Amino acid sequence: MMASMKSALKILILDNTRDASSFGSPNLFALALRTAPRGSEILVRRAPDLDFDPGTRFDAVLVSGSITSCLPPYEKWVQRFDEYLIDRIQAKTPVLGVCYGHQSLARCLFRMRGLEPALCKSPKPEVGWQTMRVTGDSELFRGLGPEFTSYQSHYEEVGALPPGTRLLAESTRCRVQAFEVEGAPVFGIQFHPEHGPEHAEQAMKQKLEKGERGDWILHPGRSRELFDETVGNTIFGNFFKLAQSR
């Protein structure tokens, strides 16, 4: 059931997934549906297919993860995707980027200052359950403690804090786990609060079966113990409250 809030929102999910079984970002959509204000409209559009209209305005934008690399050489669709994100950042539209969405926002923020994006291969990839340490006050994390655990799945990351942002969270393997644009409700999170225990266990099992390095897989078999539904509910609920206040 959607949260009871005072005003509905028009929400866009930019779906960057590449496997057909993941099209529509179903876990992200489900979390948005659960936490958005009652009566909100949630529209999903496929960014790799350029299935979005830059002229349509939304109250809030969610940017999904992807197996697409955030590093050059870039796929053809990425230029128009980045142009859209830059336009939303400049307009101070509430935006929350998850994983690849987080990396993409960082890439755009560096380029907006004429800088080369500080994105990189992860020295120590995180696939599984990781604990984040909150490093700064933010409305996005209001209601969470100084640490929280969420699912991770990334082999690339933001190597340095983008200009004009504040660091919100870090982990032992990745310094920039979350950031906030100063003066705008634009956020990036490297982790995946939308993924629950069933998705996590299946994903980790598949990666191990394909020969993934064991030290990159974090806490397999402990998903039901470590999953905390309040993490995603709190972060997304806070984000939509910020969008309502615009």
C-alpha positions as CSV (number, residue, x, y, z in Angstrom):
1,M,0.0,0.0,0.0
2,M,1.3,3.5,-0.8
3,A,2.1,5.8,2.1
4,S,-0.5,8.3,3.1
5,M,0.8,11.8,2.2
6,K,-0.8,15.1,1.5
7,S,-0.2,15.4,-2.3
8,A,0.4,13.0,-5.2
9,L,3.4,13.1,-7.4
10,K,4.2,12.5,-11.1
11,I,7.2,10.2,-10.9
12,L,9.5,8.9,-13.7
13,I,11.6,5.8,-13.4
14,L,14.4,5.8,-16.0
15,D,15.0,2.1,-16.5
16,N,18.5,1.3,-17.5
17,T,18.4,-2.5,-17.1
18,R,19.8,-4.7,-19.9
19,D,18.4,-8.2,-19.3
20,A,14.9,-8.7,-20.6
21,S,13.8,-10.3,-17.4
22,S,14.7,-7.0,-15.6
23,F,13.0,-4.6,-18.0
24,G,10.9,-2.2,-16.1
25,S,13.1,-2.3,-13.0
26,P,10.4,-4.3,-11.1
27,N,12.0,-4.1,-7.7
28,L,12.6,-0.4,-8.0
29,F,9.0,0.1,-9.2
30,A,7.6,-1.9,-6.3
31,L,9.6,0.1,-3.8
32,A,8.4,3.4,-5.4
33,L,4.8,2.1,-5.4
34,R,5.1,1.2,-1.7
35,T,6.5,4.5,-0.6
36,A,5.1,7.2,-3.0
37,P,2.3,9.4,-1.9
38,R,-1.2,8.0,-2.3
39,G,-2.5,8.6,-5.8
40,S,0.9,9.2,-7.4
41,E,1.5,8.4,-11.1
42,I,4.6,6.3,-11.7
43,L,5.8,6.1,-15.3
44,V,8.6,3.8,-16.4
45,R,10.6,4.6,-19.5
46,R,13.6,2.7,-21.1
47,A,16.6,4.9,-21.3
48,P,18.8,2.6,-23.5
49,D,15.9,2.6,-26.0
50,L,15.7,6.4,-25.7
51,D,12.0,5.8,-24.7
52,F,11.6,9.1,-22.9
53,D,10.5,12.6,-23.8
54,P,12.9,15.3,-22.5
55,G,10.1,17.8,-22.6
56,T,7.8,16.0,-20.2
57,R,8.1,17.4,-16.7
58,F,8.0,15.2,-13.6
59,D,7.9,15.9,-9.8
60,A,10.5,13.3,-9.1
61,V,12.9,11.1,-11.1
62,L,14.4,7.7,-10.1
63,V,17.3,6.4,-12.2
64,S,17.9,2.7,-12.0
65,G,21.0,0.5,-12.0
66,S,22.4,-1.3,-15.0
67,I,25.1,-3.6,-16.2
68,T,26.1,-0.8,-18.6
69,S,29.5,0.5,-17.8
70,C,29.8,4.0,-16.5
71,L,33.2,4.3,-18.1
72,P,34.2,5.2,-21.7
73,P,33.8,4.3,-24.5
74,Y,30.1,5.1,-24.0
75,E,27.2,3.5,-25.7
76,K,25.3,5.7,-28.2
77,W,22.3,6.3,-25.9
78,V,24.3,7.6,-23.0
79,Q,24.8,11.1,-24.5
80,R,21.1,11.9,-24.6
81,F,20.6,10.2,-21.3
82,D,23.3,12.4,-19.7
83,E,21.9,15.5,-21.4
84,Y,18.5,14.7,-19.7
85,L,20.1,14.3,-16.3
86,I,22.0,17.5,-16.6
87,D,18.8,19.3,-17.5
88,R,17.1,17.9,-14.4
89,I,20.0,18.8,-12.2
90,Q,20.0,22.4,-13.4
91,A,16.3,22.6,-13.0
92,K,16.7,21.2,-9.4
93,T,14.2,18.5,-10.1
94,P,14.3,15.9,-7.3
95,V,16.4,13.0,-8.6
96,L,17.5,9.8,-6.9
97,G,20.1,7.7,-8.8
98,V,20.7,4.1,-7.8
99,C,24.0,2.3,-8.6
100,Y,24.5,3.1,-12.3
101,G,22.1,6.0,-11.8
102,H,24.4,7.2,-9.0
103,Q,27.5,6.9,-11.2
104,S,25.7,8.6,-14.1
105,L,24.7,11.6,-11.9
106,A,28.4,11.9,-10.8
107,R,29.6,11.8,-14.4
108,C,27.2,14.6,-15.3
109,L,28.2,16.7,-12.2
110,F,31.9,16.5,-13.1
111,R,31.2,17.4,-16.7
112,M,29.0,20.4,-15.7
113,R,32.2,21.8,-14.2
114,G,34.3,21.0,-17.2
115,L,36.1,18.2,-15.4
116,E,36.9,14.6,-16.3
117,P,34.6,12.3,-14.4
118,A,36.3,10.6,-11.5
119,L,34.7,7.2,-12.1
120,C,36.7,3.9,-11.9
121,K,36.7,0.2,-11.7
122,S,36.1,-0.9,-8.1
123,P,39.3,-2.0,-6.4
124,K,37.2,-4.3,-4.2
125,P,33.8,-4.9,-5.8
126,E,30.8,-5.3,-3.5
127,V,28.3,-8.0,-4.3
128,G,26.0,-8.9,-1.4
129,W,25.2,-7.3,2.0
130,Q,27.3,-4.3,3.0
131,T,27.1,-1.9,6.0
132,M,27.1,1.8,5.2
133,R,28.3,4.4,7.6
134,V,26.4,7.7,7.5
135,T,28.9,10.6,7.3
136,G,26.7,13.6,7.2
137,D,23.2,14.9,8.0
138,S,20.7,14.7,5.2
139,E,16.9,14.6,4.9
140,L,17.4,11.5,2.7
141,F,18.6,9.4,5.6
142,R,16.4,10.9,8.3
143,G,15.2,8.1,10.6
144,L,18.1,5.8,9.9
145,G,20.9,5.2,12.4
146,P,24.6,6.0,12.0
147,E,24.9,2.7,10.2
148,F,22.6,0.6,8.0
149,T,22.9,-2.5,5.8
150,S,21.8,-2.8,2.2
151,Y,22.4,-5.0,-0.9
152,Q,25.2,-4.1,-3.2
153,S,26.1,-5.2,-6.7
154,H,28.8,-3.1,-8.4
155,Y,32.2,-3.5,-10.2
156,E,32.6,0.2,-10.9
157,E,32.1,3.2,-8.6
158,V,32.5,6.9,-8.1
159,G,36.2,7.4,-7.2
160,A,36.0,10.9,-5.8
161,L,33.2,13.2,-4.6
162,P,31.7,15.2,-7.5
163,P,32.1,19.0,-7.3
164,G,29.2,20.8,-5.5
165,T,28.1,17.7,-3.5
166,R,28.3,16.5,0.1
167,L,29.3,12.9,1.1
168,L,26.4,11.2,2.9
169,A,27.7,7.6,3.3
170,E,30.7,5.3,2.9
171,S,31.6,1.7,3.3
172,T,34.9,-0.2,4.0
173,R,35.3,-0.9,0.3
174,C,33.8,2.2,-1.3
175,R,34.2,5.7,-0.1
176,V,31.4,7.4,-2.1
177,Q,28.3,5.3,-1.2
178,A,26.0,8.3,-1.3
179,F,26.1,12.0,-2.1
180,E,23.8,15.0,-2.2
181,V,24.0,18.0,-4.5
182,E,24.3,21.2,-2.5
183,G,21.2,23.3,-2.8
184,A,19.2,20.8,-4.8
185,P,17.3,17.6,-4.0
186,V,19.5,15.4,-6.2
187,F,21.0,12.3,-4.6
188,G,23.1,9.3,-5.7
189,I,23.3,6.0,-3.8
190,Q,25.6,3.2,-4.8
191,F,23.7,0.5,-3.0
192,H,20.4,-1.2,-3.9
193,P,17.7,-0.8,-1.1
194,E,15.1,-2.0,-3.6
195,H,16.4,-5.6,-3.6
196,G,15.1,-8.1,-1.1
197,P,16.5,-11.4,0.2
198,E,15.2,-13.6,-2.6
199,H,16.7,-11.5,-5.3
200,A,20.0,-11.1,-3.4
201,E,20.4,-14.9,-2.8
202,Q,19.6,-15.8,-6.4
203,A,22.0,-13.1,-7.7
204,M,24.9,-14.2,-5.4
205,K,24.3,-17.9,-6.2
206,Q,24.4,-17.2,-10.0
207,K,27.6,-15.2,-9.7
208,L,29.4,-17.9,-7.6
209,E,28.2,-20.6,-10.1
210,K,29.8,-18.5,-12.9
211,G,33.1,-18.4,-11.1
212,E,33.0,-15.1,-9.3
213,R,35.7,-14.4,-6.8
214,G,34.6,-15.5,-3.4
215,D,36.0,-12.4,-1.6
216,W,33.8,-10.2,-3.8
217,I,30.6,-12.0,-2.6
218,L,29.5,-10.6,0.8
219,H,27.5,-12.7,3.3
220,P,25.9,-15.3,1.0
221,G,23.2,-17.3,2.7
222,R,22.5,-14.5,5.2
223,S,20.0,-12.4,3.2
224,R,17.0,-13.0,5.3
225,E,19.0,-12.2,8.4
226,L,20.6,-9.0,7.0
227,F,17.7,-7.5,4.9
228,D,16.0,-4.6,6.6
229,E,12.9,-3.4,4.7
230,T,12.9,-0.1,6.7
231,V,16.1,1.0,4.9
232,G,14.5,1.3,1.5
233,N,11.1,2.5,2.9
234,T,12.8,5.2,4.8
235,I,15.1,6.5,2.1
236,F,12.5,6.5,-0.7
237,G,9.8,7.8,1.7
238,N,12.1,10.7,2.6
239,F,12.9,11.4,-1.1
240,F,9.3,11.6,-2.0
241,K,8.6,13.9,1.0
242,L,11.4,16.2,-0.3
243,A,9.8,16.1,-3.8
244,Q,6.4,17.1,-2.2
245,S,8.0,20.1,-0.6
246,R,9.2,21.6,-4.0
